[in-house]
Structure formats: structure tokens, C-alpha cells
Amino acid sequence: MTAAMTSVPLTIAQNGLWFLSQVDEHTSASYNMVFAFESARALDAGLMRTALAQMTARHEVLRAAVRAHGGIAQLQVAAPGAALEVPLYCVSGSVLEVARSESATPLDLARLPCYRALLIEAGAGQPGGLVLSIPHLIFDDASATAFFDELAQRYCALAQDSSFQAAAAGASLHDIVQREMAFSASPAGRAAVSTVVARLLGMPDRLALPRRQAVRESLQACSAASASVMLAPQALAQVHALARRMRVTPAAMYLAAYQILLSRYSGQNDFGIVMPVANRGAPAVQHCLAYLTNLCVVRAHIDNAQSAGALVASVRDQLMDLQDENEVPFPLIAKQLRRAGQDVRGALSQIGFSYLRSGRHGWQFGAHHLRVVEVAPAYLKNEFKLDVLESEQGARCLFLYDRDGFEPPLVERMAGHYVALLQAIAADPERLLKHLPMLGAAEQDQLRAWSGAAVPAADGGGGVHLLFEQQAARTPGARALLWGAHCLSYGELDARANQLAHHLRALGVLPDTLVALCVERGPEMVVGMLAILKAGAAYVPLDPDYPPQRLAYMLDDCAATVLLTEQHLQARLPRRPAHTVCLDAERAAIACHPTYATGVATLGQQLAYCIYTSGSTGQPKGAVNTHAGVANLLHWYRHGSAGLGRADRVMLASSLSFDLTQKNILGTLAAGATLIIPDGPASDPDSFRRALQQHQPTHVNCAPSAWRAYAAGLTSHGALRSVVLGGEAIDAALAADLAGAGLDLVNSYGPTECADVALSYLNAAAAARTDVPLGRPIPGVQVYIVDGANQRVPAGVVGEICIGGAGVARGYWRRPELTAERFVPDPFGAPGSRMYRSGDLGRWLADGSIAFLGRLDHQVKLRGMRIEPGEIEAALLRCPGVRQALVMVREDQPGEQKLVAYVTPITGAGAPLEPAVLRAQLADSLPAYMLPGAWVVLDTLPLNPNGKTDRAALPAPDASHHAAAVTYVAPRSAQERRVAAIWATLLKLPQVGLQDNFFMLGGHSLLAAQVVAQVEEQLRVAVPMRLLFDAPTLADFARALDTLAAQPASIAPLGGPIQRQARGRATQQSH
């Protein structure tokens, strides 16, 4: 038998499948083709064995094995007359159980023959059947139809003792390889490759579907799960009717709806979907048994302004293009794309689609009717795939997905949304994509309820200062302000504010105008705020610690007619036409005014304050908030999760110009509580700690970064019981620290443009969670999560957080274009209402709260990869010893972008943070393109005056910070030197050190196969391909080889653990 073997090269596509089969047993099993059938009674084993023997003699693939020599795999084909054992085994059990086991069991490609057939015995009310498992490397769906047609006819002929005349044999395996080589070398073949490459250039490599955990880049296959939905015959008839009218195939309809679904769930409009396309155009190969399938990538371009019919027509054209490209081996495309700097691994492995019109439901084997049994795969080549299976009963839409990556309820919702989109297209192909309905009525009702649409807003009539005035009238002797050893009562504070308000009126201050306030933190700050409001105007808080140039810009931009300040600050302020009032120097003149209220009427839509925030143009912009919006905020602060009362004391832990400062001053005074103002600037942790011990506050509100700085040296929290944080994401370590200290955490989310708070979540210390969400809308506020077409997204899907209701600001001061861009009509609210597009990303959680997922403008694309730094930061914060983490892309040298991680250590953690260790820990959960290339370890992250991280102040990494800069360590042992020589030769490097990583040096899958082949040849040890992926550094790989060589079972024959394991399983089943 050995002398009669013929070697046939693998096709280009077969080479790719062979490599993947060697990676690990799960990947190998994912390329099993498993076919299962049930019959009322057991088939005759003798007849089946003879029929299979006849077919084996006739078809080359049934007497072929795949064997490698020197890392080069070839088909080894036995002669037609070779005495081969027919791999038929008799087993018991249900057909479905046996088939599922076969789907999870890798085939031994080196075994001759390499397929496996199992006859299932019938009995005890259980049907018999047949299961065939065959490598995809030598077989495809078209082969299956031809195979079972002929097998059934041969079985019938044997059962009836009649002769069977087979049709003429098709092309040989050698002919198929020669045909591919000739096409690839021809001008037509080269032109076809160039056409496909041009079509795919620039396509994003991954689709940002809502996974529950990051995909592991090293995995080539994933555990499979499935969800399916049936398209009823009536709906199927609508799909076919539209397909006939548009002169498209049903596949175009199904694929168009799939593209819309994926776009809605990912927020991307440009992505790839991989499809198998038969390469059987030539008559000689139409019915032969062989792997004659090429993978093709459909590139989706979703324009939400186009009609559904236009998209279907576009997909039809794409599918026609694929038929023209069916002879192009995709590895050739991938090679050209890689040369152009594009990664195609995601395009091939992430998203799949196939459409099958079921023509056969079974075969007749003599007296036995074999009914097809559908077998779900145990492992998947794609992370997410849709198989549409049409039959007379309707169309079954089967969603196959990575069991570890996606939540089952999410995929079940996707299946329902897919059918809704498909039916909407069939019903009205002229409808724009952005208007196609996807959510059901119950789902829309739930999202409306979560959004807070039905909750009335708090009344802002009379102005927010009226809330303070009412408190002052009720409790004039209660303490309003505490600073140092000083105190000011509600009655005293009200009287001083009234006097200043009259003074401002005398200077000509009018309602709805702006008055600038630039003072140190202290009682004058509070008096000034209240006085401006009482005068009917709006205040502009200016932090005196800001650079003079920034203060000058704000004063010029707001055009305030009056500036309130203090004498010692005048040197920092520009000379300008506005009337300047020094509150300390002019105290006597101000005190001459009446102590009663001005009586100025204030309406809810009048301006309360204007706060300047950072602008994308490089200059700050002023957001102007109304009394109605601020009054609604203060209602929540008093009666919501913070729960302020008269007995409470609130620490002011932020600067004058920070938006949450306004809430802490005005909300505290509206509640009748006491405001504590620490001595010194907000950035001084020592002044905070002194005030904490001296005045025993019950509440504090600041940014998470500021709280970390304040709490770093605290040994006791005194009377403190509630910490309200906002402005930044709250990491698990911080949430755990607060809960451990017995402090309730209130996470408050909201931009300055929406009066500071739109969402809140109470994380009570007694039942705290570490993954703290943003929470739910506060009363009077509506929050939506929308896609790029302003449509609500389903639960679990990432979208932009948009805010409507009472808190929405009037807009940006003197910026009509920017106001129109960010403050847009509210499509879900009352006529004439507006919503604010926050630019923040979030998703609805199952409990109706919202999780924060980063910023739209922080998303980056590095070397063609789309990256959300927030995901990397979250992974870093899970690493031991990391206190804070920030990841950003820097371009300190033109054209040289790099991903930089800034980390700070936990105080007292012991060992210092080592970037190499952190990078290795990240590699456990993040793909390689998301691993930072440079690291900077700081004692603390720099803060801006508002207590947020100051990105502009982060230092640039120097050369020593690059993770790729590995110190050379020479190989020591003979094994290490041997491996180093192999790597250096294949990678064309002068030397390779112990700490060098094969893949970071430029290694890839094809070179990995050559490494394994050379190691096996030199060491006479069977080395699984997986070993190099699991131990990519030279030291680890050499150590793993030593361990492998010490195991007696690892010495030749060189079949590899996958093949030996599969062979053992088959032997156990054999009778």
C-alpha cells in the first residue's frame, strides 16, 4: 500500500485549513463536517461497508490523508486498488448525541482514510441512523450532495443485488491544483486579485458587537452556542415576492437585513462579512468530491439615508461580484492586504453568513428512509454567524455565536430584531434605513419607562435663590456657612446677599444678563452667587487659579457688565470696560443697601449661571443653565439618593468654576443644611482633611480623582456617611474602598450642559457593587441611548447618551452653530423640546440603569485598529497594585503614533509596578493591538483645577518606556541556543534573546508552522502548534520543549497530540 501512494499538493485554501487544524483540537474540530440521519431501523452494516469501499475506490478524497514533511503539507492518496480499512463503526445512543460528539472530536488528518462513519443501532423505541464526519479540508456542501446521492444508490443496488453504473469521474485532485495554479498565474487571476484587494482596502478589521468579554486574539475557534427564529411561510412569501420584483435572490434580502442588524448593534457602517462561495463553474468539477470552496468577504457600506431597496440592490451587486471572484483563493487576497498594512484576521473569523435552500430532507437507502438531522457545531470558526435555512415550512434563521463572548439573551433579542428588519424591508422597500423599525412594542415601552419620559419636572418658578430665601425665613439662626473658626447664619447670609443684590441693581444689572464672579473660596463666593441671582442676573464663576490669559478670554467672551472680585486678585485680571466691584474693599458701601429682597421676578427659563468648559477648538465655551433646570437638580439633591436634610453638613470639595460646586452651594442652602468651606484651594488635600476633622461633614461631592487625593492620608472619616462622585468613571477599586469604609456612594452623571446631574445610582455600603453603573434618570430628566440615526438602541447595545427634559441648558453663550450641533430637537419628547448629545457612550443594563463605556471622541484608530481606551483602562485597573490608569494615543513625533498607558500604584502595595508584568496581564484579556506600546508610572495623575485628570499635563514617554525594548539576554542551555538559531534564521535576525517574543519579532502563523517542523526534525519530538502560541518567548518555548521531551509519549511517531487523541477516540468506538 505504501508504494502505491501518490502525493498531491494542497490548494492554497487547503493549506490555510491545514494550518488551522494544527493549532489546537478545538480549532481542528471546528473544521469537521458532520452529517447525521435518522432511520426507523438500523442500516445493514455489511451493505454500508461494501458501499463505502466501492466509493473509496472511486473517489480520491476518500482514500487520502494529509501529511507534512518539513512543515509542508501534502495530500497522500492511495491507489484505487489499495486494501484500505473502511472507517465504519457501530455505536449505540441517539443520533443527535453521537453527532454532537463527532462535532467536538477532531479527525486525524494523517490517518488513511481520514473520514469516519458511524452506524447507530436502533432499539427500545430509539431510531437508528448514520453519522458521517469528514474534514472540510477535502470536502464541502456540494460534495455532500454528490456523496450521499451515490452512497444511497450503491446501497440500494447492493440490497437488491443489482448492478450500479456510476457517472463518469470528474476532475482529479491533481487537475484541481493545476487549475488553481494556472488561474492564479494568469493575467485574469492577477486582475481578479487586484480587484478584490482594492475593494477591501481600508475596511475595519473588527465589528464592535456588544461582547461580555474581550475576544482572545490567540483563539482560532470558540465554543458554540445558538439561537434561532423561524420566519413563517407568510413572511417568507413576502420576502420572495419582493425578491422577484427587484430581480434579486432571496440571499440578497437576507444579507441586507443582516448588515442593517450588525450596523445597528455595532454603530459601524463599514465592515466585512465572510461567506463561502462554491468554485464549481467548470463542468469537470461540478459533481466531484473535493474542497472547492473559497471564502469571500462582502464589504457592507450602510448609509442610513438610503432606502432599504437601494441597499438590497447594492447587496445583489456584491453577491454577483463574488460569483466573479469565486476562483480567487482568499489567502492570496490576505497576503496582498497584509503587505498594505491591513489586518484581515478579524474579517475572516469574526462575522459569517450563509444561505441554503434545502432541496433534500433525506435519502432512500433500500427499505430505509434516512431523514436529515440538523447538527449544531460544538466549535465555531466565526465569533458570530447567521445561517439562513429555507424549506417548505419557512426559513429558519440560525444565529451561531461564541458561547463565552455573548450573553444568550442578547443574541435572542438580535434574532427577533433581525426578523423585524427583514419583514420591514419586505413590507416597504422605499423606507429609509434609519426609519426601519426594529424594536417591538413591549421593548419600546420598556425603553420609554427606563428613559424617565413620564416623570414631571420640579418647578423652577421664582428662581433657585427663592429656595434659599424660604429656608432663611424658616431658620434664620441656623448655621449656613462654616469656614475655619467662623460661622455665618442663614439670616446673616440672606441679609448680606440682599445688600449686594441692591448694589448690583444700582449699577444697572438687568435680568437675564451675565455678571462675572472671580473670588477665592469663602463666604464672599456664596454671597456673590446669591446676590447675582437675587438681582435677576446670571453669574459666571471664574476660578482665580486659572491662567490670566484664560480668564481674559472668558471675560471678553461673556461680556459681563459687572465683575465681582477681591482686591488682591485684581492683578490677575485684565483691565476691561466692565464695572469691577471688590467685595472686600467696598464692603462698607455695599452694607449701606437694604437687607430685604429686591423683589425682582424671575422666570424658570431665565439664565441662572454660565459655566465655561473645555472646547474642541482650543478655547473654552460657556454653557448657560436656566433656573428651571437648576431647580430640578436641587430637588433631586435634597430628595433623591443624596438625601440632604437640615442636620447635614456638606463639604465643598471643588473649585468655583466646577459645575458640581453650584449644586453643592445652592443645594445645601436650599435644604437648610450647613456648607463647610475648607481653607485653601480645592486642590489642597491637607485643607480638606483639616476641615473634615474640625467640622465633621456628613456629605462630600467631588470628582473620583479628587477623592482619591483627599482620602489618601485619612485614618478616619469622622461623621462622613455619603460620598457623591461625578465627572469621571468610578473604578472597582474605588467602589470597594468606599464600601469597606462604610460609606454610601452616589454616582452622579451629567454634563454641564444639562445642569450637572442627569443620572444617579446609590451604591449603599451595606449592599455595594464594584461595577457601579451611571444609574437611572433623576426626576424631570429624560435620558436616551441612540444610534447614529437618532434611533433608540436595544438593551445591551452601545450608543450615544442623549439627555432631554428639565435639565437641558439654553445652549452655548454666543455660539449658535455649536448650540445647534449639540442641542437638537428631541425626537422622543414633546413638540418643541430639545435634547443634548453628550458624546458619551453607554448602554442599558438589564435593571434599567446605564453603564458608561467611554467617549466618542476618545475612540482611536491605531494602525487600522479601532480602539476604545476605556476598555484597556478597565483591564489595567483589574491588575494587582494599579490604583489609577489612563490610556491615550500620543504622536510626539510626526507620523509616529503609539498607545501609551499611564498608571499609578496603590500606596503601600509593596513591589513597584512593572510595565512588562502589566503588559503580560493585559495580554490575558486583550488582543495584541490593544496592548500599550509605552508605559509611564506616576505617583499620581495630574489634575486640572476642576479636579479632573489633566491629559495635557501627562508627560511624554521616553525611549525607556517602550514595552518592545527588551534587554538582550543570551541563550544559556543547548535547547535555548537551538531554538534561538531556528528563530533567527526564519525571522532573518542577527540574534534572538531569551526574553524575545516570537510574534513581537515579526513571526506569524506560517513561520510558526516552519518553526514547529524544524524543531520536530531536530529533536524528534511531536510538537503541537499550540505550544508556540502559549509560550511565545524563547525562554518559555525552550522550557516547554524540555518538558515535552521528558514525556515518553511525546517521542516519535510525529503525529501530534491532536491526531493521537482522535485516533484513540475512534478506536474506542470501533466494534
MARPARO-477991 format. One record per residue (C-alpha): x, y, z; residue in one letter. Coordinates in steps of 0.5 Angstrom, whole numbers, plus 500, padded with zeros to 3 digits. Example, Ala and Ser with C-alpha at 12.3 -4.5 7.8 and 13.67 -1.06 7.14 Angstrom:
BEGIN
525491516a;527498514s;
This chain:
BEGIN
500500500m;506505502t;509504495a;502506491a;502513495m;501519490t;503526493s;498532491v;500539493p;495542497l;491548494t;492555497i;486555501a;487548504q;494550506n;490555511g;486550513l;491545515w;495550519f;489552523l;488544524s;494544528q;493550532v;489546538d;484541538e;478546538h;480549532t;481543529s;474540531a;471547528s;473544521y;469538522n;464537517m;459533521v;452530517f;447526521a;441522519f;436518523e;432512520s;427508524a;431501524r;439500524a;442500517l;446494515d;453495517a;456490511g;452493506l;454500508m;461498509r;461495502t;458501499a;463506503l;469501500a;467502493q;466509494m;473510497t;476506491a;473511486r;474518490h;481520491e;479524497v;476518501l;483515500r;487521502a;491523508a;494530510v;502529512r;507534513a;514534511h;519539513g;513544515g;510543508i;503539508a;501535502q;495530500l;498523500q;493519496v;493511496a;492508489a;485506487p;486498489g;489499495a;487495501a;484500506l;480499512e;473502511v;473507518p;466505519l;464504527y;458501530c;456505536v;449506541s;446512543g;442517540s;444520533v;444527536l;448525542e;453522537v;453527532a;455532537r;460528540s;463528533e;463535532s;467536538a;472531536t;478533532p;479528526l;486525525d;488528518l;494524518a;490517518r;488514512l;482515510p;481521515c;474521515y;469517520r;463514519a;458511525l;452507524l;447508530i;444502533e;436502533a;433499539g;428501545a;424506541g;430510539q;431510532p;438508528g;442512524g;448514520l;453520522v;459522518l;465526520s;470528515i;475534514p;473540511h;480541508l;478535503i;470536503f;465542502d;457542502d;457541494a;461535495s;456532501a;450532496t;454528491a;457524496f;450522499f;447521492d;452516490e;452512497l;445511497a;445509490q;450504491r;447501498y;440500494c;444497489a;447492494l;441491498a;437489491q;443485488d;443489482s;449493479s;450500479f;453505474q;457511476a;457517472a;464519469a;469521474a;470529475g;477532475a;483529479s;486533485l;492534481h;488537476d;484542481i;491544484v;494545477q;487549475r;488554481e;496555480m;494557472a;489562474f;493565480s;499566475a;494568469s;493576468p;486575469a;487572476g;492577478r;487582476a;482579480a;486579486v;488587485s;480588484t;479584491v;484588494v;482595492a;475593495r;477591502l;483596503l;481601509g;476596511m;476596519p;478589521d;473588527r;466590529l;465593535a;459588537l;457588545p;461582548r;461581555r;469580555q;474581550a;476576545v;482573546r;487574540e;490567540s;484563540l;482561533q;476557535a;471559540c;465554544s;459555540a;452557542a;446558538s;439562538a;434561532s;428564530v;423562525m;421566519l;413564518a;411562511p;407568510q;413573512a;418568507l;413569502a;413577502q;421576502v;421572496h;415577493a;420583494l;426579491a;422577485r;420585484r;427587485m;430581481r;435579487v;436573490t;433572497p;440571499a;441579498a;435580502m;437576508y;444579508l;442586507a;438585513a;444582517y;448588515q;443593518i;442589524l;450589525l;451596524s;445598529r;449593534y;456596533s;455603531g;459602525q;457603518n;463600514d;465592516f;466586513g;462579513i;465573511v;462568506m;463561503p;463561495v;463555491a;468555486n;465550481r;464553475g;468549471a;464542468p;469538470a;469540478v;461541479q;460534482h;467531484c;468530491l;473536494a;474542497y;472547492l;470553496t;473560497n;472565503l;470571500c;469578504v;462582503v;464589505r;458593508a;457600507h;451603511i;448609509d;442611514n;440616509a;439611503q;433607502s;432599504a;431597497g;437601495a;441597500l;438591497v;440592490a;447594493s;448587496v;445584490r;451587486d;456585491q;454578491l;454578483m;462581484d;463575489l;461570484q;466573479d;471572484e;470565486n;476563483e;481567488v;484564494p;483568499f;490567502p;492571496l;488577498i;490577505a;497577503k;497583499q;493586504l;498585510r;503588505r;499594505a;499594513g;492592514q;490586519d;485581516v;484576521r;478579524g;475580517a;476572516l;474570523s;469575526q;463575522i;460570518g;454569514f;451563509s;444562506y;442555504l;436553500r;434546503s;433541497g;434535500r;431533507h;433525507g;435520502w;433513501q;437507503f;434501500g;428500505a;430505510h;429513509h;434517512l;432523515r;437529516v;438531523v;441538524e;447538528v;450545532a;457545532p;461544538a;466550536y;466556531l;470559526k;467565527n;465569533e;458571530f;455568524k;448567521l;446561517d;439562514v;436555512l;430556507e;425550507s;417549505e;416550513q;419557512g;426560514a;430558520r;435564522c;440561526l;445565530f;451562532l;456565537y;462565541d;459562548r;464566552d;463572549g;456574548f;450574553e;445569551p;439574552p;443579548l;443574542v;436572543e;434579542r;438580536m;435574533a;428578534g;431584531h;433581525y;426578523v;423585525a;428589520l;427583515l;420584515q;420592515a;424591508i;419587505a;414591507a;416598505d;423597501p;423605500e;423606507r;430610509l;434605513l;434610519k;427609520h;426602519l;423599526p;427594530m;424594537l;418591539g;412595542a;414592549a;421593548e;420601546q;415601552d;421599557q;426604554l;421609555r;420607562a;427607563w;428614560s;424617565g;420620560a;413621564a;416624571v;414631572p;420636573a;421640579a;418648579d;423653578g;419659578g;421665583g;429663582g;433658585v;435663590h;428663593l;429656596l;435659600f;430665602e;425661604q;430657609q;433663611a;426666613a;424659617r;431658620t;435665621p;439663626g;441656623a;449656621r;449657614a;457657613l;463655617l;470656615w;476656619g;473658626a;468663623h;461662622c;455665618l;448664620s;442664614y;439670617g;446674616e;448671609l;441673607d;442680609a;449681606r;446678599a;441682599n;445688600q;450686595l;444685590a;441692591h;448695590h;448691583l;441693581r;444700583a;450699578l;445697572g;445690573v;439687569l;435680569p;438675564d;445679564t;451676566l;456678572v;463675573a;465673580l;472671581c;474671588v;477666593e;473660596r;470663602g;464667605p;464672599e;464667594m;457665597v;455672598v;456674591g;453668588m;446669592l;447677590a;447676583i;441671583l;437676587k;439682582a;436677577g;442676573a;446670572a;453669575y;460667571v;464663576p;472665574l;477661578d;482666580p;487660580d;486660572y;492663568p;491670567p;490669559q;484664560r;481669565l;482675560a;479670554y;473668559m;471676561l;472678554d;467672551d;462673557c;462681556a;460681563a;458689565t;460688572v;466684575l;465682583l;472680586t;477681591e;482687592q;488682592h;486679586l;486685581q;493684579a;491677576r;485680572l;485684566p;483691565r;477692562r;471696561p;466692566a;465696573h;469692578t;467691585v;472689590c;467686595l;472686601d;475694599a;467696598e;464692604r;462699607a;459702601a;455695600i;453695607a;449701606c;444698602h;437695605p;437688608t;431686605y;430682598a;430686591t;423683589g;426682582v;421677579a;425671576t;422666571l;424659570g;427660563q;432666565q;439664566l;442662573a;449661571y;454661565c;460656566i;466655562y;468648560t;474646555s;472647548g;475642542s;477649538t;482650544g;478656547q;473655553p;466655551k;460658556g;454653558a;448657560v;444654565n;437656567t;433657574h;428651572a;434646570g;438648577v;432648581a;430641578n;437639580l;437642587l;430638588h;434631587w;440633591y;435634597r;430629596h;434624592g;439619593s;444624596a;438626601g;440632604l;437635611g;437641616r;442637620a;447635615d;454638613r;457639606v;464639605m;466644599l;471640595a;471643589s;473650586s;469656584l;468654576s;467647577f;459645575d;458641582l;460647586t;454650584q;450644587k;454644593n;453651595i;446652592l;443645594g;446645601t;443652603l;436650599a;436644604a;437648610g;444644611a;451647613t;456649608l;463647610i;469651606i;476649607p;481654608d;486654602g;485652595p;481646593a;487642590s;490642597d;488635601p;491638607d;486643608s;481638606f;483634612r;483639617r;476641615a;474634616l;476633623q;474640625q;467641622h;465633621q;462634615p;456628613t;457629606h;462631600v;461631593n;468632588c;471628582a;474621584p;481623582s;480629587a;477624593w;483619592r;488625593a;483627599y;483620602a;490618601a;492620608g;486620612l;486615618t;478617620s;472619616h;469622622g;462623621a;462623614l;457618611r;456619604s;460621598v;457624592v;462623586l;462625579g;465628573g;469621572e;468614571a;469610578i;473604578d;472598582a;478599587a;475606589l;468603590a;471597594a;475602598d;469607600l;464601602a;470598606g;470605610a;462604611g;461610606l;455610602d;457612594l;452616590v;455616583n;452622579s;453623572y;451629568g;455634563p;455642565t;450643559e;445639563c;445642570a;451637572d;447631574v;442627569a;443620572l;445618579s;446611583y;446610590l;451604592n;450603599a;456601603a;451595606a;450592599a;455595595a;457593588r;464594585t;462595578d;458602579v;453604574p;451611572l;444610574g;438612572r;435619570p;433623576i;426626576p;425631571g;430629566v;430624560q;436620558v;436616552y;441612548i;441613541v;445610535d;448615529g;441616526a;438618533n;434612534q;433608541r;438602541v;436596545p;439594552a;446592552g;448596545v;453601546v;450608543g;451616545e;448618551i;443624550c;439628555i;433631555g;428635560g;428640565a;436640566g;438642559v;441648558a;439654554r;446653550g;453656549y;454663550w;454667544r;456660540r;449659536p;453654531e;455650536l;449650540t;445648534a;450642533e;450639540r;443642543f;438638538v;430637537p;428632542d;425626537p;422623543f;420629547g;414634547a;414638541p;419644541g;423640546s;431639546r;436634548m;443635549y;448630545r;453628550s;458625546g;459620552d;458612550l;453608554g;449602554r;442600558w;443594563l;438589565a;436593571d;434599567g;441603569s;446606565i;453603564a;459608562f;463606556l;468612555g;467618550r;466618543l;472623542d;477618546h;476613541q;482612537v;484608531k;491606531l;495602526r;488601523g;485598529m;479601533r;481602540i;477605546e;482607551p;477606557g;477598556e;484598557i;484602563e;479598566a;483592565a;489596568l;485597574l;484590575r;491589575c;494588582p;498594585g;494599580v;491605583r;489609577q;490608570a;489613564l;491610556v;492615550m;495615544v;500620543r;504623537e;510626540d;514625533q;510627527p;507620524g;509616530e;503614534q;503610540k;499607545l;501610552v;499607559a;500612565y;499608572v;500610579t;501605584p;497603590i;500606597t;504601601g;503596595a;510593596g;513592590a;513597584p;509597578l;513593573e;510595565p;513588563a;509585568v;503589567l;503588559r;503581561a;497581565q;493585560l;495580554a;491575558d;484579556s;486584551l;488583544p;495585542a;493591538y;490594545m;497593549l;500599550p;507600547g;510605552a;508606559w;509611565v;509610572v;507616576l;506618584d;499621582t;496623575l;496631575p;489634576l;486641573n;483646577p;476642577n;479636580g;479632573k;485629570t;489634566d;491630560r;495636557a;500635563a;502628562l;509627561p;511624554a;514617555p;522617553d;525611550a;526607556s;518607557h;517603550h;515596552a;518593546a;525595549a;527588552v;534588554t;538582551y;539576555v;544571551a;541564551p;544559556r;542552555s;543548549a;536548548q;535555548e;541556543r;538551538r;531555539v;535561538a;538559532a;532557529i;528563530w;534568528a;534564521t;527564520l;526571522l;532574519k;535577525l;542577528p;541575535q;535573539v;535573546g;531569552l;526575553q;524576546d;517574544n;517571537f;511574535f;513581537m;519580533l;515579527g;513572527g;507570524h;503563523s;506561517l;513562520l;510558527a;509552523a;516552520q;519553527v;515547529v;517543523a;525545524q;524543532v;521536531e;526535526e;532537530q;529534537l;525528534r;519531539v;512531537a;511539538v;503542538p;503548534m;499551540r;506551544l;509557541l;502561542f;502559549d;510560550a;512566545p;518568549t;525564547l;526562555a;519560555d;518556549f;525552550a;523551557r;516548555a;520543550l;524541555d;518539559t;515536553l;521532551a;521529558a;515526557q;516519554p;509519550a;512525546s;518522542i;516520535a;512518531p;511525530l;503525529g;502530534g;497530540p;491532536i;492526532q;493521537r;487524541q;483523535a;485516534r;484514541g;477516541r;476512534a;479506537t;474506543q;468507539q;470501534s;467494534h;
